[in-house]
Amino acid sequence: MAIKHFLQFSDFTRDEFEYVMERARVIKRKFKNYDTYHPLLDRTLVMIFEKNSTRTRLSFEAGMHQLGGAAIYLNTRDSQLGRGEPVEDAGQVMSRMCDIIMIRTFGQDIIERFAANSRVPVINGLTNEHHPCQVFADVFTYVEHRGSITGKTVAWIGDANNMLYSWLQAAQVFGFHLNVSTPKGYDLDAKLVDPANKNYTLFDNPSDACAGVDLVNTDVWTSMGYEEENQARLKAFDGWIVDEAKMARAKPDALFMHCLPAHRGEEVSAGVIDGPQSVVWDEAENRLHIQKALLEYLVVGKIEEKQ
């Protein structure tokens, strides 16, 4: 049986996403009820970090422990990857010593090469090009609050970054539309977008992109690894703040999301992120539940459990 990886959002079918979301609902309910649930007893997750993290490390590490398994944290200072060991060799060796691997790294090519040499499933915890676990948690959060996302419209306001590319893939999988507004010079890279993707529209004006949408989404203007561009970005992104005026153009019951950390007064106003339409704290928590369901599915397959 072929190994199943989750390296970008398009790696799963709609049916697989629906199954994992249903498992996330079950696992979240068990968590809230303090029900012990250990489907991954004696299983080991290796977490490789070449980029720093708060939410990704905490959600994967806590999640693996809550499922009865163990999580091992490695960063480039602690492994031979930081001393130039070929990615292919690392994939061969590490995958013989654990049951599943999560990697948070730079180029998508690194994780693709690692996975091609792994004997166990590999999960993308973030690359420069994709952030599938976060967008999966975001879709799950929308579904919890508003029901199916199919046929809805989502606005993306800000940088053409890894979050946006995963949202574009999600729009294809789930059948919703994405309104995209990025500042000049920070546009979509056509090489990272499926030419068959008709589920998005580009807007020069970020306020227009918010008109009539069901969900408004943004991210920091300067992603990790681009800190030297910060001043130039602050100038280029002037006007792209998600504020009360932009949210007022969305549907009255529209939600606001941000994958965090957030900079109030830059990409989002305090009134929006701390306001009644914001679901950022539920969104952050749901990384834990979605990733637990993802770990369960990739390690042990489908669970036939009546709930």
C-alpha positions as CSV (number, residue, x, y, z in Angstrom):
1,M,0.0,0.0,0.0
2,A,1.4,3.4,-1.0
3,I,2.3,5.8,1.8
4,K,0.0,8.7,2.1
5,H,1.6,12.2,2.7
6,F,0.0,15.6,3.3
7,L,2.4,18.0,1.6
8,Q,0.0,20.4,0.1
9,F,-3.8,20.8,0.3
10,S,-4.4,19.2,-3.1
11,D,-3.0,15.9,-1.8
12,F,-6.3,14.9,-0.3
13,T,-9.7,14.3,-2.0
14,R,-12.9,16.0,-0.9
15,D,-14.0,12.7,0.7
16,E,-10.7,12.4,2.7
17,F,-11.1,15.9,4.0
18,E,-14.7,15.3,5.0
19,Y,-13.7,12.1,6.8
20,V,-10.9,13.8,8.7
21,M,-13.1,16.7,9.7
22,E,-15.7,14.2,11.0
23,R,-12.9,12.5,13.0
24,A,-11.8,15.9,14.2
25,R,-15.3,16.6,15.6
26,V,-15.2,13.3,17.4
27,I,-11.7,13.8,18.8
28,K,-12.5,17.4,19.8
29,R,-15.6,16.2,21.7
30,K,-13.5,13.5,23.5
31,F,-10.9,16.2,24.4
32,K,-13.6,18.6,25.8
33,N,-15.1,15.7,27.8
34,Y,-11.7,14.6,29.2
35,D,-12.2,11.2,27.6
36,T,-8.9,9.3,27.3
37,Y,-8.4,8.3,23.7
38,H,-5.1,6.6,22.7
39,P,-5.2,5.3,19.1
40,L,-1.5,6.1,18.6
41,L,-0.2,4.3,21.7
42,D,3.5,3.5,21.3
43,R,3.6,5.5,18.1
44,T,6.2,8.2,17.6
45,L,6.0,11.5,15.7
46,V,9.3,13.2,14.7
47,M,8.9,17.0,14.3
48,I,11.6,18.7,12.2
49,F,11.8,22.5,12.5
50,E,14.0,24.6,10.2
51,K,11.6,27.6,10.9
52,N,10.6,28.7,14.4
53,S,7.1,28.0,15.6
54,T,4.7,28.4,18.5
55,R,1.3,27.0,17.3
56,T,2.7,24.3,15.0
57,R,5.0,22.8,17.6
58,L,2.5,23.1,20.5
59,S,-0.4,21.6,18.5
60,F,1.5,18.7,17.1
61,E,3.4,17.9,20.2
62,A,0.4,18.2,22.6
63,G,-1.8,16.4,20.0
64,M,0.5,13.4,19.7
65,H,0.7,13.1,23.5
66,Q,-3.1,13.3,23.8
67,L,-3.4,10.5,21.3
68,G,-1.2,8.3,23.5
69,G,2.0,8.6,21.4
70,A,5.3,10.4,21.8
71,A,6.6,13.5,19.9
72,I,10.3,14.2,19.4
73,Y,11.4,17.8,18.5
74,L,14.4,18.4,16.3
75,N,15.7,21.6,14.8
76,T,18.6,22.2,12.5
77,R,20.9,22.8,15.5
78,D,20.1,19.4,16.8
79,S,20.4,17.3,13.6
80,Q,22.7,16.6,10.8
81,L,20.4,18.5,8.5
82,G,21.9,21.6,9.9
83,R,25.3,20.4,8.9
84,G,24.6,19.6,5.3
85,E,23.3,16.0,5.4
86,P,21.4,15.4,2.2
87,V,17.6,15.6,2.6
88,E,17.3,12.2,0.9
89,D,19.6,10.5,3.5
90,A,17.7,12.2,6.4
91,G,14.4,10.9,5.0
92,Q,15.8,7.4,4.8
93,V,17.2,7.3,8.3
94,M,14.6,9.2,10.3
95,S,11.6,7.3,8.7
96,R,13.1,4.0,10.0
97,M,12.9,5.2,13.6
98,C,9.4,6.6,13.8
99,D,5.8,6.3,12.6
100,I,5.2,9.7,11.1
101,I,7.1,12.9,10.5
102,M,6.1,16.6,10.4
103,I,8.4,19.1,8.8
104,R,8.4,22.9,9.0
105,T,10.9,24.2,6.5
106,F,11.7,26.6,3.7
107,G,11.3,25.4,0.0
108,Q,8.5,23.0,-0.9
109,D,11.2,21.0,-2.8
110,I,12.9,20.1,0.5
111,I,9.8,18.4,1.9
112,E,9.0,16.7,-1.4
113,R,12.5,15.2,-1.6
114,F,12.3,14.1,2.0
115,A,8.9,12.5,1.5
116,A,10.1,10.7,-1.6
117,N,12.7,8.9,0.6
118,S,10.5,8.3,3.6
119,R,9.0,5.0,4.7
120,V,6.3,6.7,6.8
121,P,3.8,9.5,6.2
122,V,5.1,13.1,6.1
123,I,3.1,16.2,7.0
124,N,3.8,19.7,5.8
125,G,3.9,21.9,8.9
126,L,4.7,24.9,6.7
127,T,6.9,25.7,3.7
128,N,7.4,28.9,1.8
129,E,4.8,27.8,-0.7
130,H,2.1,26.0,1.3
131,H,0.5,25.8,4.7
132,P,-2.1,23.1,4.4
133,C,-2.6,22.2,8.0
134,Q,-3.5,25.8,8.9
135,V,-6.0,26.2,6.0
136,F,-7.5,22.8,6.8
137,A,-8.1,24.1,10.4
138,D,-9.6,27.3,9.0
139,V,-12.0,25.4,6.8
140,F,-13.0,23.2,9.7
141,T,-13.5,26.4,11.8
142,Y,-15.8,27.9,9.2
143,V,-17.8,24.7,9.0
144,E,-18.2,24.6,12.8
145,H,-19.6,28.1,12.8
146,R,-21.5,28.4,9.6
147,G,-21.9,25.0,8.0
148,S,-20.7,23.9,4.6
149,I,-18.2,26.3,2.9
150,T,-19.1,25.0,-0.6
151,G,-20.6,27.8,-2.7
152,K,-19.4,30.5,-0.3
153,T,-17.1,33.4,-1.0
154,V,-13.8,34.0,0.9
155,A,-11.7,37.2,0.7
156,W,-8.0,37.0,1.0
157,I,-6.5,40.5,1.7
158,G,-2.7,40.8,1.7
159,D,0.4,39.0,0.7
160,A,0.5,36.3,-1.9
161,N,2.0,33.9,0.5
162,N,1.9,30.2,1.5
163,M,-1.5,30.7,3.1
164,L,-3.0,32.1,-0.1
165,Y,-1.7,29.2,-2.2
166,S,-3.2,26.7,0.2
167,W,-6.5,28.6,0.2
168,L,-6.5,28.5,-3.7
169,Q,-6.2,24.7,-3.6
170,A,-8.9,24.5,-0.9
171,A,-11.3,26.5,-3.1
172,Q,-10.9,23.9,-5.8
173,V,-11.4,21.0,-3.4
174,F,-14.4,22.4,-1.6
175,G,-16.0,24.3,-4.4
176,F,-16.0,27.9,-3.0
177,H,-14.8,31.1,-4.5
178,L,-11.8,33.2,-3.4
179,N,-11.6,37.0,-3.8
180,V,-7.9,37.9,-3.9
181,S,-6.5,41.3,-3.3
182,T,-2.7,41.7,-3.1
183,P,-0.6,44.9,-3.4
184,K,1.2,45.6,-6.6
185,G,4.5,43.8,-6.6
186,Y,3.2,41.1,-4.2
187,D,1.0,39.3,-6.7
188,L,0.3,35.6,-7.2
189,D,3.1,33.5,-8.7
190,A,1.5,31.8,-11.7
191,K,3.8,28.8,-11.3
192,L,2.1,28.0,-7.9
193,V,-1.4,28.2,-9.2
194,D,-3.2,25.4,-11.0
195,P,-4.1,26.8,-14.5
196,A,-7.4,24.9,-14.3
197,N,-8.3,26.8,-11.1
198,K,-11.3,29.0,-12.0
199,N,-12.3,29.5,-8.3
200,Y,-10.8,32.9,-7.7
201,T,-11.0,36.5,-8.9
202,L,-8.3,39.2,-8.5
203,F,-9.1,42.6,-7.1
204,D,-7.0,45.7,-7.2
205,N,-9.1,47.3,-4.4
206,P,-9.1,45.3,-1.2
207,S,-12.3,46.9,-0.1
208,D,-14.1,45.6,-3.2
209,A,-12.7,42.1,-2.6
210,C,-14.6,42.1,0.7
211,A,-18.0,43.0,-0.8
212,G,-20.6,40.4,0.0
213,V,-18.2,37.7,1.2
214,D,-18.8,35.1,3.9
215,L,-15.3,35.1,5.3
216,V,-12.5,37.6,5.4
217,N,-8.9,36.3,5.8
218,T,-5.6,38.0,6.2
219,D,-2.0,37.3,7.4
220,V,1.0,39.3,8.5
221,W,2.4,41.5,5.8
222,T,6.0,40.2,6.4
223,S,6.1,36.5,6.6
224,M,9.0,34.6,8.2
225,G,12.1,34.8,6.2
226,Y,11.2,38.2,4.6
227,E,12.1,40.4,7.6
228,E,14.6,42.5,5.6
229,E,11.7,43.7,3.4
230,N,9.6,44.9,6.3
231,Q,9.8,48.6,5.7
232,A,9.2,48.3,2.0
233,R,6.2,46.0,2.7
234,L,4.7,48.4,5.2
235,K,4.7,51.1,2.5
236,A,3.4,48.8,-0.3
237,F,0.6,47.4,1.9
238,D,-0.7,50.8,3.0
239,G,-4.5,50.5,2.6
240,W,-4.7,46.7,2.9
241,I,-5.5,46.7,6.6
242,V,-8.7,44.7,7.3
243,D,-10.6,47.3,9.3
244,E,-14.2,47.9,10.3
245,A,-15.0,49.6,7.0
246,K,-13.9,46.5,5.0
247,M,-15.7,44.1,7.3
248,A,-18.8,46.3,6.9
249,R,-18.8,45.5,3.1
250,A,-18.9,41.7,3.8
251,K,-22.1,39.9,4.7
252,P,-23.5,40.9,8.1
253,D,-22.7,37.4,9.5
254,A,-19.3,37.2,7.8
255,L,-16.4,35.7,9.9
256,F,-12.9,37.1,10.2
257,M,-9.8,34.8,10.4
258,H,-6.1,35.3,10.9
259,C,-3.6,32.4,11.3
260,L,-1.6,34.5,13.9
261,P,0.6,36.0,15.2
262,A,-1.2,39.3,14.4
263,H,0.0,42.9,14.3
264,R,-2.9,45.1,15.3
265,G,-2.8,48.3,13.4
266,E,-1.0,46.8,10.4
267,E,-2.8,44.0,8.6
268,V,-5.8,44.1,10.9
269,S,-7.4,46.6,13.2
270,A,-7.9,45.8,16.9
271,G,-11.6,46.4,16.5
272,V,-11.8,43.6,13.9
273,I,-9.6,40.9,15.4
274,D,-11.0,41.4,18.9
275,G,-14.5,42.0,17.7
276,P,-17.6,39.8,17.5
277,Q,-17.0,38.5,13.9
278,S,-13.5,37.2,14.7
279,V,-13.0,33.5,15.3
280,V,-9.2,33.6,15.5
281,W,-9.0,31.8,18.9
282,D,-11.3,29.0,17.7
283,E,-9.2,28.8,14.6
284,A,-6.0,28.5,16.6
285,E,-7.4,25.8,18.8
286,N,-8.6,23.8,15.9
287,R,-5.1,23.3,14.6
288,L,-4.9,20.8,17.5
289,H,-8.0,18.9,16.7
290,I,-7.6,18.8,12.9
291,Q,-4.0,17.7,13.2
292,K,-4.9,15.0,15.8
293,A,-7.4,13.6,13.2
294,L,-4.8,13.9,10.5
295,L,-2.2,12.0,12.5
296,E,-4.8,9.3,13.3
297,Y,-5.8,8.9,9.6
298,L,-2.2,8.9,8.3
299,V,-0.9,6.4,10.9
300,V,-3.8,3.9,11.4
301,G,-6.2,4.6,8.5
302,K,-9.9,5.0,8.8
303,I,-11.6,4.3,12.1
304,E,-15.0,2.6,12.1
305,E,-16.3,4.1,15.3
306,K,-19.9,5.0,15.8
307,Q,-20.4,8.3,17.6
